[in-house]
Amino acid sequence: MKSHQTTQTMKPATAAKKLGVYLEATPAEFREGDVSRTRLAELQADPPEWLRELRANGPHPRPVVASRLGISIAGLARGGVTEPLTTAQIEALRAEGPEWLAKERATQAEVRKETVRIKKRNAERAAEADGPRS
């Protein structure tokens, strides 16, 4: 009996998300068909010029924009940023330093501090629970 190996594929939107690029900015041949896991691995290992260009200059999807600004995706929405931004637009926004961006960065810093505090507390509780037993 012969086993048939089927190629696993994903939709272009999923592949674009994994590559960290804005789907609408990718070439038509990328958007029009499914992407195999092998092809995705090839793109990640040896990105073609269009992928290098998109990663460097954008337009970037919201998760990438939020990350580059040091805020959450929700913070982007609260700041009124709903469209993809290019690297130049992100840099201009940083240079401009609007009040909402400073506020969102402070909020994100507090969230990170709280996450570290909770992680530390949970580790201490786990250590106490695993302590010496009689």
C-alpha positions as a Markdown table, in Angstrom:
| # | Residue | x | y | z |
|---|---|---|---|---|
| 1 | Met | 0.0 | 0.0 | 0.0 |
| 2 | Lys | 1.4 | 3.4 | -1.0 |
| 3 | Ser | 0.9 | 6.4 | 1.2 |
| 4 | His | 0.1 | 9.7 | -0.5 |
| 5 | Gln | 1.8 | 12.7 | 1.0 |
| 6 | Thr | -0.4 | 15.8 | 0.5 |
| 7 | Thr | 1.2 | 19.2 | 0.4 |
| 8 | Gln | 0.0 | 21.4 | 3.2 |
| 9 | Thr | -1.0 | 24.8 | 2.0 |
| 10 | Met | -2.3 | 28.0 | 3.5 |
| 11 | Lys | -4.2 | 31.0 | 2.2 |
| 12 | Pro | -2.1 | 34.0 | 1.1 |
| 13 | Ala | -3.4 | 36.0 | 4.0 |
| 14 | Thr | -2.0 | 33.5 | 6.5 |
| 15 | Ala | 1.3 | 33.4 | 4.6 |
| 16 | Ala | 1.5 | 37.2 | 4.6 |
| 17 | Lys | 0.8 | 37.3 | 8.3 |
| 18 | Lys | 3.6 | 34.7 | 8.9 |
| 19 | Leu | 6.0 | 36.8 | 6.8 |
| 20 | Gly | 5.0 | 40.0 | 8.5 |
| 21 | Val | 3.9 | 41.8 | 5.4 |
| 22 | Tyr | 0.7 | 43.6 | 4.2 |
| 23 | Leu | -1.1 | 41.2 | 1.9 |
| 24 | Glu | -2.4 | 44.0 | -0.4 |
| 25 | Ala | 1.1 | 45.1 | -1.1 |
| 26 | Thr | 2.4 | 41.7 | -2.2 |
| 27 | Pro | 2.6 | 40.7 | -5.9 |
| 28 | Ala | -0.5 | 39.3 | -7.6 |
| 29 | Glu | 1.0 | 35.9 | -8.0 |
| 30 | Phe | 1.4 | 35.6 | -4.2 |
| 31 | Arg | -2.2 | 36.8 | -3.5 |
| 32 | Glu | -3.9 | 34.6 | -6.2 |
| 33 | Gly | -3.0 | 31.1 | -5.0 |
| 34 | Asp | -2.4 | 29.0 | -1.9 |
| 35 | Val | 1.1 | 29.0 | -0.5 |
| 36 | Ser | 2.7 | 25.7 | 0.4 |
| 37 | Arg | 4.7 | 25.3 | 3.6 |
| 38 | Thr | 7.7 | 24.5 | 1.5 |
| 39 | Arg | 7.3 | 27.8 | -0.4 |
| 40 | Leu | 6.8 | 29.7 | 2.8 |
| 41 | Ala | 10.0 | 28.2 | 4.2 |
| 42 | Glu | 11.8 | 29.2 | 1.0 |
| 43 | Leu | 10.5 | 32.8 | 1.3 |
| 44 | Gln | 11.6 | 33.0 | 4.9 |
| 45 | Ala | 15.1 | 31.5 | 4.2 |
| 46 | Asp | 15.8 | 33.4 | 1.0 |
| 47 | Pro | 13.4 | 36.3 | 0.6 |
| 48 | Pro | 13.0 | 37.7 | -3.0 |
| 49 | Glu | 13.5 | 41.4 | -3.7 |
| 50 | Trp | 9.8 | 42.2 | -3.3 |
| 51 | Leu | 9.7 | 40.7 | 0.2 |
| 52 | Arg | 12.9 | 42.4 | 1.3 |
| 53 | Glu | 11.5 | 45.7 | 0.0 |
| 54 | Leu | 8.1 | 45.3 | 1.8 |
| 55 | Arg | 9.8 | 44.3 | 5.1 |
| 56 | Ala | 12.2 | 47.3 | 4.9 |
| 57 | Asn | 9.8 | 50.0 | 3.6 |
| 58 | Gly | 6.3 | 48.8 | 3.9 |
| 59 | Pro | 3.4 | 49.4 | 3.8 |
| 60 | His | 3.4 | 47.4 | 7.1 |
| 61 | Pro | 0.4 | 45.6 | 8.6 |
| 62 | Arg | -1.0 | 46.8 | 12.0 |
| 63 | Pro | 1.0 | 44.3 | 14.2 |
| 64 | Val | 4.2 | 45.5 | 12.6 |
| 65 | Val | 3.3 | 49.2 | 12.9 |
| 66 | Ala | 2.3 | 48.7 | 16.5 |
| 67 | Ser | 5.5 | 46.9 | 17.3 |
| 68 | Arg | 7.7 | 49.5 | 15.6 |
| 69 | Leu | 6.0 | 52.2 | 17.6 |
| 70 | Gly | 6.2 | 50.3 | 20.9 |
| 71 | Ile | 2.5 | 50.1 | 21.5 |
| 72 | Ser | -0.4 | 47.7 | 21.2 |
| 73 | Ile | -2.7 | 47.2 | 18.2 |
| 74 | Ala | -5.5 | 48.6 | 20.3 |
| 75 | Gly | -3.4 | 51.6 | 21.0 |
| 76 | Leu | -3.0 | 52.2 | 17.3 |
| 77 | Ala | -6.8 | 52.2 | 16.9 |
| 78 | Arg | -7.2 | 54.6 | 19.9 |
| 79 | Gly | -4.7 | 56.9 | 18.2 |
| 80 | Gly | -6.7 | 56.8 | 15.0 |
| 81 | Val | -4.3 | 54.8 | 13.0 |
| 82 | Thr | -6.3 | 52.3 | 11.0 |
| 83 | Glu | -4.4 | 52.1 | 7.7 |
| 84 | Pro | -1.1 | 50.3 | 7.0 |
| 85 | Leu | 1.9 | 52.7 | 7.3 |
| 86 | Thr | 5.2 | 52.8 | 5.5 |
| 87 | Thr | 8.5 | 52.9 | 7.3 |
| 88 | Ala | 8.8 | 56.6 | 6.5 |
| 89 | Gln | 5.4 | 57.3 | 7.9 |
| 90 | Ile | 6.2 | 55.4 | 11.1 |
| 91 | Glu | 9.5 | 57.4 | 11.5 |
| 92 | Ala | 7.6 | 60.7 | 10.9 |
| 93 | Leu | 5.0 | 59.7 | 13.5 |
| 94 | Arg | 7.9 | 59.0 | 16.0 |
| 95 | Ala | 9.5 | 62.3 | 15.2 |
| 96 | Glu | 6.3 | 64.2 | 15.6 |
| 97 | Gly | 5.7 | 62.5 | 19.0 |
| 98 | Pro | 1.9 | 63.1 | 19.3 |
| 99 | Glu | 0.5 | 63.0 | 22.8 |
| 100 | Trp | -1.6 | 59.8 | 22.1 |
| 101 | Leu | 1.6 | 58.0 | 21.2 |
| 102 | Ala | 3.4 | 59.0 | 24.4 |
| 103 | Lys | 0.4 | 57.9 | 26.4 |
| 104 | Glu | 0.1 | 54.5 | 24.6 |
| 105 | Arg | 3.9 | 53.9 | 25.1 |
| 106 | Ala | 3.5 | 54.6 | 28.8 |
| 107 | Thr | 0.5 | 52.2 | 28.9 |
| 108 | Gln | 2.4 | 49.5 | 27.1 |
| 109 | Ala | 5.4 | 50.0 | 29.5 |
| 110 | Glu | 3.0 | 49.5 | 32.5 |
| 111 | Val | 1.5 | 46.4 | 30.9 |
| 112 | Arg | 5.0 | 44.9 | 30.5 |
| 113 | Lys | 5.9 | 45.7 | 34.1 |
| 114 | Glu | 2.7 | 44.1 | 35.3 |
| 115 | Thr | 3.4 | 41.0 | 33.2 |
| 116 | Val | 6.9 | 40.7 | 34.7 |
| 117 | Arg | 5.5 | 41.2 | 38.2 |
| 118 | Ile | 2.9 | 38.5 | 37.8 |
| 119 | Lys | 5.4 | 36.1 | 36.2 |
| 120 | Lys | 7.7 | 36.6 | 39.1 |
| 121 | Arg | 4.9 | 36.1 | 41.7 |
| 122 | Asn | 3.8 | 32.9 | 40.0 |
| 123 | Ala | 7.3 | 31.6 | 39.9 |
| 124 | Glu | 7.7 | 32.3 | 43.7 |
| 125 | Arg | 4.4 | 30.5 | 44.4 |
| 126 | Ala | 5.5 | 27.5 | 42.4 |
| 127 | Ala | 8.8 | 27.4 | 44.2 |
| 128 | Glu | 7.0 | 27.5 | 47.6 |
| 129 | Ala | 4.6 | 24.7 | 46.5 |
| 130 | Asp | 7.6 | 22.6 | 45.4 |
| 131 | Gly | 9.5 | 23.3 | 48.6 |
| 132 | Pro | 10.7 | 20.7 | 51.1 |
| 133 | Arg | 8.2 | 18.1 | 52.2 |
| 134 | Ser | 8.3 | 15.9 | 55.3 |
